[in-house]
């Protein structure tokens, strides 16, 4: 069962998830793998289920319906949100979705909804879920040598989605409960993202399943490679980014056997044959214009991802040494991303002076204000207790960069810290109309209302945050608390009543589907 959450608030910010949460994620996936396979397939039918996988290239309906596939993906996402696996960072999430938007507009991806999310994990990996959800590890962002390399991995995962690979794998279990199927997908992710979790399959009595699944994976990988190259080419990226990325990982693997850098190779088997196949496909593609140089935004995000992926003191010191070494090179001393990486590392170490110095140097090299620099500077001020300074800085930042969601979130955080409840409520009421799916904004709005003593609006805001994450039962509890608070006006009371009826009906439908 999902752990209970505070009665008056939406879940705590998921960026709080650290190494312990990631370890829980791996253990949780391993347990779910064994349990869900037993429940969904049965102890005697598991191998037959895997051996009867439909042909990858078939178009005879051997797939879940689009609606069922989307529901399945949403169910998995609720589990990942609940376990703190989705890294709810507005800056990184907005970047990866803007970047992904360049890929989703291509012909192979057209008509398929996509949502990209961040997983704070140092391993170099990415994975696709049914329905268009694609997870990108911070370790992948940190390791990508170029935007084209990042696009090669994301395009590949989009190929898994457009070809419905997981949905096809689950087709013959379509009569199973949706929750059981969601558990199976999470279990499959355990094998893909953590090799040790794959040991759980042995509890079913045979190693043939692993062999069959890997065979299916090889076919799926080739098909996803083909789609990924088409996506990259149409989006204007260098298609050579794919074999370059794979080749570099193979080289790293030889010197770091078993380390984090091998994760992508474990979950996406790369052989000389596969790389040669990619190169042959590239030769058949018509030449494209030379892609533009990597953007400043990409370089800054890559530097930040490297810093926040470091788990402990030793890793953080290694990251600091890396950026310091880069700044001693001819090209590195001109790149503000290296100073930005140092600033993020200093912020993690709670070194406010080093954070400010590195941000100053980065801003000098950029030559003008930048929203990423502004956000980290304000976060450092707030962490140091300089609320007045943070208040002034965040007010100026949202005026300069009105479309930066991370700065808008941070402005609300600063206003709550300054106990400027009315101003916070006015900001958040406006922004939640634009960013309706931002659970953290709903949480802060609920906190501001509670501080003012407006309990009904506080619970109503909390309910909105739960609904964003798909938590129907907690949302119902909050809506009932909102109605019982006795201080809602007629308009908001009507909203609470309508949402309560809708959510109760949705919960009954969900429970019926999962029986």
C-alpha positions in Angstrom: 0.0 0.0 0.0 1.0 3.6 -0.6 2.3 5.3 2.5 -0.2 7.8 4.0 0.5 11.5 3.5 -0.2 14.5 5.7 -3.9 15.3 5.9 -3.6 19.0 5.0 -0.9 19.0 2.4 -0.1 17.5 -1.0 3.1 15.4 -1.1 6.4 17.0 -0.1 8.5 18.3 -2.9 10.0 15.3 -4.7 13.3 17.0 -5.2 13.9 16.0 -1.6 14.4 12.4 -2.7 18.0 11.5 -2.3 20.2 8.3 -2.3 18.0 6.6 0.3 14.9 7.1 -1.9 16.8 5.7 -4.9 17.8 2.7 -2.9 14.2 2.2 -1.9 13.2 2.5 -5.6 15.5 -0.3 -6.6 14.4 -2.6 -3.7 10.8 -1.8 -4.4 11.1 -2.6 -8.0 12.8 -5.9 -7.3 10.0 -6.9 -4.9 7.3 -5.8 -7.3 8.9 -7.8 -10.1 8.5 -11.1 -8.4 5.1 -10.4 -6.9 3.5 -8.9 -10.0 4.8 -11.7 -12.3 3.3 -14.3 -9.9 0.0 -12.5 -9.7 -0.4 -11.5 -13.3 1.0 -14.5 -15.1 0.8 -17.3 -12.6 3.7 -19.6 -11.6 3.2 -22.1 -14.5 2.2 -19.7 -17.3 4.9 -17.2 -17.1 7.3 -18.7 -19.6 4.5 -19.5 -22.1 3.4 -15.9 -21.7 6.8 -14.6 -22.7 7.4 -17.2 -25.4 4.1 -16.1 -27.2 5.1 -12.5 -27.6 3.5 -11.1 -30.7 5.7 -10.2 -33.7 7.1 -6.7 -33.4 6.2 -5.7 -36.9 2.6 -7.0 -36.8 -0.3 -4.6 -37.2 -3.1 -7.1 -36.4 -4.3 -5.6 -33.1 -1.7 -7.3 -30.9 -1.6 -4.3 -28.7 -3.5 -2.8 -25.9 -5.9 0.0 -26.9 -4.5 3.5 -26.9 -6.7 4.3 -23.9 -5.7 1.2 -22.0 -2.0 1.9 -22.7 -2.3 5.5 -21.5 -4.1 4.3 -18.3 -1.4 1.8 -17.7 1.4 4.4 -18.1 -0.5 6.8 -15.8 -0.7 4.0 -13.2 3.0 3.4 -13.3 3.6 7.1 -13.1 1.5 7.3 -9.9 3.7 4.6 -8.4 6.9 6.4 -9.4 5.5 9.7 -8.0 4.5 8.0 -4.8 8.0 6.6 -4.3 9.7 9.9 -5.0 11.3 8.6 -8.2 10.1 11.4 -10.4 12.4 14.3 -9.7 10.0 17.2 -9.5 12.4 20.0 -10.6 10.7 22.6 -12.8 14.0 23.8 -14.4 15.1 20.4 -15.6 11.6 19.2 -16.4 10.8 22.2 -18.5 14.2 21.9 -20.3 13.7 18.2 -21.1 10.2 18.8 -22.4 11.3 21.7 -24.5 14.1 19.6 -25.9 11.8 16.7 -26.4 9.3 19.0 -28.2 11.9 19.3 -31.0 11.6 15.5 -31.5 7.9 15.0 -31.0 7.0 17.2 -33.9 8.5 14.8 -36.4 6.5 12.4 -38.6 7.4 9.2 -36.7 6.2 10.7 -33.4 3.2 12.7 -34.7 -0.1 11.7 -33.1 1.5 10.2 -30.0 1.4 12.2 -26.8 4.7 12.4 -25.0 5.7 13.5 -21.5 9.3 13.6 -20.4 10.3 13.4 -16.8 13.5 13.5 -14.8 14.9 10.7 -12.5 17.7 11.9 -10.2 20.1 9.0 -10.6 23.8 9.1 -11.6 23.5 6.1 -13.9 23.5 6.8 -17.6 20.0 5.7 -18.6 16.6 6.4 -19.9 13.4 4.3 -20.2 10.0 4.4 -21.9 6.6 3.6 -20.3 3.3 2.8 -22.1 1.4 5.8 -23.2 4.3 8.1 -24.0 6.0 8.7 -20.6 9.8 8.8 -20.9 12.1 9.0 -18.0 15.6 10.6 -18.4 18.2 10.0 -15.7 20.3 13.0 -14.6 23.3 10.8 -15.2 22.4 10.7 -18.9 22.1 14.5 -19.1 25.5 14.8 -17.4 27.2 12.3 -19.8 25.7 13.4 -23.1 28.6 14.8 -25.2 26.2 16.9 -27.3 22.6 17.7 -27.9 22.6 15.2 -30.8 23.8 12.4 -28.4 21.0 13.3 -26.0 18.5 13.3 -28.9 19.7 9.9 -30.0 18.8 8.3 -26.7 15.4 10.2 -26.4 14.5 9.4 -30.0 15.3 5.7 -29.4 13.0 5.7 -26.3 10.3 7.4 -28.4 10.7 4.5 -30.8 9.8 2.1 -28.0 6.6 4.1 -27.4 5.5 4.6 -31.0 6.0 0.9 -31.7 4.1 -0.1 -28.4 6.8 -2.5 -27.3 5.8 -2.9 -23.7 2.1 -2.9 -24.6 2.7 -5.7 -27.0 4.6 -7.6 -24.3 1.6 -7.3 -22.0 -1.2 -7.9 -24.6 -1.8 -11.5 -23.6 -2.3 -10.5 -20.0 -4.9 -7.9 -20.9 -7.6 -9.6 -18.7 -5.4 -8.9 -15.7 -6.2 -6.1 -13.4 -4.7 -2.8 -14.4 -2.9 -2.4 -11.1 -1.3 -5.8 -11.6 -0.2 -4.9 -15.1 1.2 -1.6 -13.7 3.2 -3.7 -11.2 4.5 -5.9 -14.0 5.7 -2.8 -15.9 7.4 -1.5 -12.8 9.0 -5.0 -12.4 10.2 -4.9 -16.0 11.8 -1.5 -15.3 13.6 -3.2 -12.4 15.3 -5.6 -14.8 16.1 -2.7 -17.2 17.4 -0.2 -14.6 19.0 -2.5 -12.0 20.6 -5.8 -12.9 20.5 -7.1 -9.4 16.7 -6.8 -9.4 16.6 -9.3 -12.3 17.5 -12.0 -9.8 13.9 -11.8 -8.7 12.8 -13.6 -11.9 14.7 -16.7 -10.7 12.1 -17.1 -7.9 9.7 -18.2 -10.7 11.8 -21.3 -11.3 13.6 -20.8 -14.6 16.2 -18.7 -16.3 14.5 -19.1 -19.7 12.3 -16.0 -19.1 15.4 -13.8 -18.9 16.7 -15.2 -22.1 13.4 -14.8 -23.9 13.0 -11.2 -22.7 16.5 -10.3 -23.8 15.7 -11.8 -27.2 12.6 -9.6 -27.4 14.7 -6.7 -26.2 17.2 -7.1 -29.0 14.4 -7.0 -31.7 12.9 -4.0 -29.9 16.2 -2.2 -29.7 16.8 -2.5 -33.5 13.3 -1.2 -34.2 13.7 1.7 -31.8 17.1 2.5 -33.4 15.4 2.8 -36.8 12.7 5.1 -35.5 15.1 7.1 -33.4 17.3 7.9 -36.4 14.3 9.1 -38.4 13.2 11.3 -35.5 16.7 12.8 -35.1 17.1 13.5 -38.8 13.8 15.3 -39.1 14.5 17.3 -36.0 17.8 18.5 -37.5 20.2 16.7 -35.2 23.3 14.9 -36.3 22.3 11.2 -36.7 25.9 10.2 -36.1 25.2 11.1 -32.4 23.8 7.6 -31.9 26.9 5.5 -32.9 29.1 8.1 -31.3 27.3 7.8 -28.0 27.2 4.0 -28.0 30.9 3.8 -29.0 31.9 6.2 -26.2 29.9 4.1 -23.6 31.5 0.9 -24.8 35.0 2.5 -24.3 34.0 3.7 -20.8 32.7 0.3 -20.0 36.0 -1.3 -20.6 37.6 0.9 -18.0 34.8 0.9 -15.5 33.3 -2.5 -15.5 30.2 -2.7 -13.2 30.2 1.1 -12.6 27.3 3.5 -13.1 28.4 4.4 -16.6 27.5 0.8 -17.8 23.8 1.1 -16.9 22.7 2.1 -20.4 24.7 -0.8 -21.9 23.1 -3.2 -19.4 19.5 -2.1 -20.3 20.1 -1.4 -24.0 22.5 -4.1 -25.2 25.0 -2.6 -27.6 27.1 -4.9 -29.8 29.4 -4.2 -32.7 26.7 -5.6 -35.0 24.2 -3.1 -33.7 26.6 -0.2 -34.1 27.4 -1.3 -37.6 23.7 -1.6 -38.3 23.2 2.0 -37.2 26.1 3.2 -39.4 24.6 1.4 -42.4 21.2 3.0 -41.8 22.9 6.4 -41.5 24.6 5.9 -44.9 21.2 5.3 -46.4 19.8 8.5 -45.0 20.0 11.7 -47.2 22.5 14.2 -46.0 21.2 16.8 -43.6 22.5 20.3 -42.9 25.1 20.5 -40.2 23.3 20.9 -36.8 23.8 24.1 -34.9 26.3 24.2 -32.0 25.0 23.0 -28.6 23.0 25.7 -26.9 24.0 27.5 -23.7 20.9 26.1 -22.0 22.0 22.5 -22.8 25.5 23.1 -21.4 24.2 24.7 -18.2 21.7 21.8 -17.7 24.4 19.3 -18.3 26.6 20.9 -15.7 23.9 21.1 -13.2 22.9 17.4 -13.8 26.5 16.4 -13.2 26.5 18.2 -9.8 23.2 17.0 -8.5 23.8 13.4 -9.6 26.7 13.1 -7.1 25.4 11.0 -4.2 27.9 11.6 -1.4 30.8 13.7 -0.3 33.4 11.8 -2.2 31.4 12.0 -5.4 30.7 15.7 -4.9 34.5 16.4 -4.4 35.1 14.5 -7.6 32.6 16.7 -9.5 34.3 19.8 -8.1 37.7 18.6 -9.2 36.2 17.9 -12.7 34.9 21.4 -13.2 38.1 23.0 -11.7 40.1 20.9 -14.2 37.9 22.1 -17.1 38.4 25.7 -16.1 42.2 25.2 -16.6 41.7 24.3 -20.3 41.7 26.9 -23.0 38.1 26.2 -24.0 36.8 25.4 -20.6 37.8 28.7 -19.1 35.4 30.4 -21.6 32.4 28.2 -20.8 30.1 29.6 -18.1 28.7 26.1 -17.7 31.8 25.1 -15.7 31.3 27.9 -13.2 27.6 27.0 -13.0 28.5 23.4 -12.2 30.8 24.6 -9.4 28.0 26.8 -8.1 25.6 23.9 -8.0 28.1 21.8 -6.2 28.8 24.5 -3.7 25.1 25.0 -3.1 24.7 21.3 -2.3 27.6 21.6 0.2 25.8 24.6 1.8 28.8 26.9 0.9 27.0 30.2 0.2 30.1 32.2 -0.4 31.5 29.7 -3.0 28.0 29.5 -4.6 27.8 33.3 -5.0 31.4 33.6 -6.4 30.9 30.9 -9.0 27.5 32.4 -10.1 29.2 35.8 -10.5 31.9 34.3 -12.7 29.3 32.4 -14.8 27.2 35.6 -15.3 30.3 37.5 -16.4 31.0 35.0 -19.1 27.3 34.9 -20.2 27.3 38.7 -20.4 23.7 39.1 -19.3 21.2 37.8 -16.7 20.1 34.2 -17.1 17.1 32.5 -15.4 19.2 29.5 -14.3 21.8 31.8 -12.6 19.0 33.9 -11.0 17.2 30.9 -9.6 20.3 29.4 -8.0 21.3 32.7 -6.5 17.9 33.2 -4.9 17.9 29.6 -3.6 21.3 30.3 -2.0 20.0 33.4 -0.4 16.9 31.7 0.9 18.9 28.8 2.3 21.2 31.2 4.1 18.2 32.9 5.7 18.6 36.1 3.7 14.8 36.3 3.1 14.7 40.1 2.3 17.5 39.8 -0.2 15.8 36.7 -1.8 12.5 38.6 -1.9 14.0 41.5 -3.8 15.9 39.2 -6.1 12.9 36.9 -6.9 10.7 39.9 -7.6 13.2 41.2 -10.1 13.8 37.7 -11.6 10.1 36.9 -12.4 9.8 40.4 -14.0 12.8 39.7 -16.2 11.9 36.1 -17.0 8.0 35.9 -16.7 7.8 32.5 -18.5 10.3 30.7 -16.3 8.2 28.3 -14.2 11.1 27.5 -11.9 11.4 31.2 -11.0 7.6 31.5 -10.5 7.7 28.5 -8.1 10.6 30.0 -6.3 8.9 33.4 -6.0 6.0 31.7 -4.2 8.4 29.9 -1.9 10.1 33.2 -1.1 6.7 34.9 -0.5 5.7 32.1 1.9 9.0 32.3 3.7 8.5 36.1 4.1 4.9 35.5 5.3 3.5 37.6 2.5 0.5 35.3 2.3 -1.9 37.6 0.3 0.8 38.2 -2.4 1.6 34.5 -2.5 -2.0 33.5 -2.9 -2.5 36.1 -5.7 0.5 34.8 -7.5 -0.3 31.1 -7.1 -4.0 31.5 -8.0 -2.9 33.1 -11.3 -0.1 30.6 -12.0 -2.1 27.5 -11.2 -4.5 28.5 -14.0 -1.5 28.4 -16.4 0.3 25.5 -14.8 -2.6 23.4 -13.7 -0.5 20.2 -13.4 2.1 21.7 -11.1 1.5 19.9 -7.8 4.1 21.9 -5.9 2.3 25.2 -6.7 -0.9 23.7 -5.4 0.9 22.6 -2.2 2.3 26.1 -1.6 -1.1 27.7 -2.3 -2.6 25.4 0.3 0.1 26.4 2.8 -0.6 30.1 2.2 -4.3 29.6 2.7 -3.8 27.6 5.9 -1.5 30.3 7.3 -4.3 32.8 6.8 -6.8 30.6 8.5 -8.7 29.8 5.3 -9.1 26.1 5.9 -11.6 25.4 3.2 -9.4 26.9 0.5 -6.4 25.2 1.9 -8.0 21.7 1.7 -9.4 22.5 -1.8 -5.9 23.5 -3.0 -4.4 20.3 -1.5 -7.1 18.3 -3.3 -6.1 19.9 -6.6 -2.5 18.8 -6.0 -3.5 15.3 -5.2 -5.7 15.1 -8.4 -2.7 16.3 -10.5 -0.7 13.3 -9.2 -3.7 10.9 -9.7 -4.2 10.2 -5.9 -8.0 9.9 -5.9 -8.6 8.7 -2.3 -6.5 11.5 -0.7 -8.1 14.0 -3.0 -11.6 12.9 -1.8 -10.5 13.2 1.8 -9.3 16.8 1.2 -12.5 17.7 -0.7 -14.6 16.5 2.2 -12.5 18.5 4.7 -12.9 21.5 2.4 -16.7 21.1 2.5 -16.8 20.5 6.3 -14.5 23.5 7.0 -17.6 25.8 6.8 -15.7 28.9 5.4 -16.0 28.4 1.6 -18.0 30.9 -0.3 -20.8 29.7 -2.6 -18.6 29.6 -5.7 -15.8 27.6 -4.2 -18.2 25.4 -2.3 -19.8 24.5 -5.6 -16.4 23.7 -7.1 -15.6 21.4 -4.1 -19.0 19.7 -4.5 -18.6 19.1 -8.2 -15.0 17.8 -7.8 -16.0 15.6 -5.0 -18.7 13.9 -7.1 -16.4 13.6 -10.1 -13.6 12.1 -8.1 -15.8 9.6 -6.2 -17.2 8.4 -9.5 -13.6 8.2 -10.9 -12.5 6.1 -7.9 -15.4 3.7 -8.3 -14.6 3.3 -11.9 -11.0 2.7 -11.2 -11.8 0.1 -8.5 -14.2 -1.6 -10.9 -11.5 -1.9 -13.6 -9.0 -3.4 -11.1 -11.2 -6.1 -9.8 
